Amino acid sequence: MHKDDTYYDAVLREAGCSGRVIAHCHAVRDLSLLFAGGSGVLDRELVNAGALLHDIGRGGTHSLHHAQAGAEYCRRIGMAPSIARIVECHTGAGLTSEECTLLRLLPIDCMPRTGEEKLVANADNLIKGSVEVNIFGRLESALYLDRKIKYRIYRLWLFGEQVRRSPLY
């Protein structure tokens, strides 16, 4: 069943998200759908829902824990597991369970695996506030991150470009 923006905006507001967070979620959704193109392979409704709700955990915390908290919130209110999974693995370029442990998060594999998860994580990397940045700006702002994390960010971007430009998607 298709749900429109007003439904997801209401869910975000109920979770305690600010207008700025909601605007960011809309910008991420718009870019995610741009990358998805007219894909016959990717589920555009799932991309739409996952992108709009990806930062729902920010209604409770703005820490790195927001992704896992948001996924748990989605599960608690009955969202599809695929939506909760997009929320859970959107942070940066994903986190392994070992990285989660080191960051004092639950030891959950939070690596984006599906095309929909990858597109939302990529779009989130390329939106600062509500403004799109290019991959070079994103990588420049990630200079402090470990080389393997920067590589993951770049690989997500490559995937997004492949999907956006490919007639097969």
GUNULO-447029 format. One record per residue (C-alpha): residue number from 0; x, y, z. Coordinates in Angstrom, 3 decimals, always signed. Example, Ala and Ser with C-alpha at 12.3 -4.5 7.8 and 13.67 -1.06 7.14 Angstrom:
<pts>
 resi     east    north       up
    0  +12.300   -4.500   +7.800
    1  +13.670   -1.060   +7.140
</pts>
This chain:
<pts>
 resi     east    north       up
    0   +0.000   +0.000   +0.000
    1   +1.426   +3.373   -1.022
    2   +1.753   +5.924   +1.740
    3   +2.301   +9.583   +0.930
    4   +4.612  +12.171   +2.466
    5   +2.031  +13.345   +4.992
    6   +1.917   +9.875   +6.566
    7   +5.711   +9.676   +6.934
    8   +5.935  +13.298   +8.110
    9   +3.409  +12.491  +10.835
   10   +5.424   +9.422  +11.887
   11   +8.594  +11.544  +12.059
   12   +6.826  +14.225  +14.121
   13   +5.379  +11.590  +16.485
   14   +8.918  +10.271  +16.978
   15  +10.012  +13.778  +18.028
   16  +11.873  +14.845  +14.875
   17  +12.339  +18.554  +14.248
   18  +11.404  +20.396  +11.058
   19  +15.094  +20.478  +10.110
   20  +15.379  +16.698  +10.389
   21  +12.210  +16.244   +8.345
   22  +13.512  +18.622   +5.655
   23  +16.787  +16.657   +5.571
   24  +14.845  +13.397   +5.187
   25  +12.935  +14.855   +2.237
   26  +16.179  +15.961   +0.569
   27  +17.656  +12.477   +1.063
   28  +14.471  +10.930   -0.345
   29  +14.567  +13.183   -3.420
   30  +18.189  +12.304   -4.142
   31  +17.597   +8.595   -3.449
   32  +14.759   +8.524   -5.959
   33  +16.876  +10.430   -8.473
   34  +19.549   +7.746   -8.161
   35  +16.887   +5.007   -8.401
   36  +15.690   +6.488  -11.697
   37  +12.976   +4.515  -13.423
   38  +14.363   +1.321  -11.975
   39  +12.422   -1.791  -12.669
   40  +14.728   -3.691  -10.315
   41  +14.709   -1.531   -7.177
   42  +11.595   -1.015   -5.068
   43  +10.956   +2.736   -5.364
   44   +8.305   +2.706   -2.626
   45  +10.810   +1.080   -0.264
   46  +13.456   +3.656   -1.237
   47  +10.898   +6.421   -0.617
   48   +9.850   +5.095   +2.804
   49  +13.356   +4.206   +3.945
   50  +14.783   +7.560   +2.900
   51  +11.993   +9.532   +4.544
   52  +12.394   +7.592   +7.795
   53  +16.177   +7.063   +7.787
   54  +16.772   +9.655  +10.545
   55  +13.691   +8.891  +12.633
   56  +15.992   +8.033  +15.552
   57  +17.043  +11.688  +15.693
   58  +13.733  +12.320  +17.430
   59  +15.383  +10.811  +20.494
   60  +19.113  +11.300  +19.989
   61  +21.536  +13.007  +17.632
   62  +24.345  +10.622  +18.552
   63  +25.632   +7.841  +16.342
   64  +23.125   +5.619  +18.153
   65  +20.279   +7.307  +16.241
   66  +20.340   +4.689  +13.463
   67  +19.898   +1.708  +15.755
   68  +17.406   +3.618  +17.910
   69  +15.441   +4.598  +14.809
   70  +15.374   +1.024  +13.512
   71  +14.101   -0.187  +16.866
   72  +11.420   +2.523  +16.842
   73  +10.343   +1.459  +13.341
   74  +10.073   -2.176  +14.435
   75   +8.104   -1.188  +17.535
   76   +5.504   +0.737  +15.529
   77   +5.124   -2.034  +12.965
   78   +7.088   -0.745   +9.973
   79   +8.225   -3.360   +7.480
   80  +11.528   -5.042   +8.412
   81  +13.027   -3.790   +5.137
   82  +12.333   -0.174   +6.160
   83  +13.816   -0.713   +9.628
   84  +16.883   -2.248   +8.002
   85  +17.415   +0.844   +5.798
   86  +17.204   +3.005   +8.930
   87  +19.633   +0.727  +10.773
   88  +22.366   +0.693   +8.130
   89  +22.276   +4.217   +6.673
   90  +25.045   +5.678   +8.855
   91  +28.061   +6.726   +6.796
   92  +28.885   +3.775   +4.625
   93  +27.603   +1.222   +7.101
   94  +29.190   -0.329  +10.161
   95  +30.283   -3.892  +10.768
   96  +29.221   -5.525  +14.014
   97  +32.816   -5.184  +15.223
   98  +32.817   -1.442  +14.439
   99  +29.492   -1.089  +16.248
  100  +31.023   -2.730  +19.316
  101  +34.016   -0.382  +19.230
  102  +31.607   +2.569  +19.005
  103  +29.602   +1.247  +21.980
  104  +26.612   +0.399  +19.829
  105  +24.788   -2.916  +19.779
  106  +26.939   -5.460  +17.911
  107  +24.702   -5.593  +14.840
  108  +25.884   -5.857  +11.248
  109  +24.797   -2.452   +9.934
  110  +26.318   -2.720   +6.460
  111  +23.970   -1.794   +3.599
  112  +23.482   -4.897   +1.450
  113  +20.436   -4.372   -0.765
  114  +20.265   -1.828   -3.546
  115  +17.666   +0.153   -1.633
  116  +19.833   +0.246   +1.514
  117  +22.849   +1.354   -0.520
  118  +20.972   +4.132   -2.344
  119  +19.626   +5.662   +0.874
  120  +23.028   +5.487   +2.621
  121  +24.661   +7.056   -0.440
  122  +22.089   +9.843   -0.683
  123  +22.429  +10.566   +3.041
  124  +26.193  +10.914   +2.537
  125  +25.572  +13.472   -0.198
  126  +23.068  +15.664   +1.668
  127  +24.347  +18.139   +4.256
  128  +21.334  +19.608   +5.992
  129  +19.040  +19.924   +2.996
  130  +21.713  +20.767   +0.419
  131  +23.372  +18.307   -1.925
  132  +27.168  +18.063   -1.878
  133  +29.251  +16.213   -4.442
  134  +31.308  +13.135   -3.677
  135  +34.518  +15.172   -3.554
  136  +33.092  +17.482   -0.907
  137  +31.837  +14.505   +1.050
  138  +35.198  +12.750   +0.974
  139  +36.963  +15.983   +1.886
  140  +34.783  +16.319   +4.979
  141  +35.642  +12.697   +5.835
  142  +39.415  +13.185   +5.923
  143  +39.507  +12.228   +9.601
  144  +37.897   +8.850   +8.899
  145  +39.818   +5.635   +8.393
  146  +40.811   +4.883   +4.802
  147  +38.524   +1.843   +4.589
  148  +35.508   +3.953   +5.598
  149  +36.291   +6.548   +2.916
  150  +36.614   +3.697   +0.427
  151  +33.162   +2.398   +1.449
  152  +31.675   +5.875   +0.971
  153  +33.219   +6.035   -2.497
  154  +31.965   +2.528   -3.368
  155  +28.415   +3.460   -2.331
  156  +28.625   +6.511   -4.568
  157  +29.855   +4.358   -7.463
  158  +26.922   +2.009   -6.950
  159  +24.502   +4.939   -6.966
  160  +26.028   +6.293  -10.171
  161  +25.864   +2.863  -11.786
  162  +22.184   +2.518  -10.930
  163  +21.372   +6.076  -12.001
  164  +23.111   +5.724  -15.375
  165  +22.239   +2.124  -16.200
  166  +19.299   +1.251  -18.445
  167  +19.204   -2.133  -16.661
  168  +18.091   -0.498  -13.433
</pts>
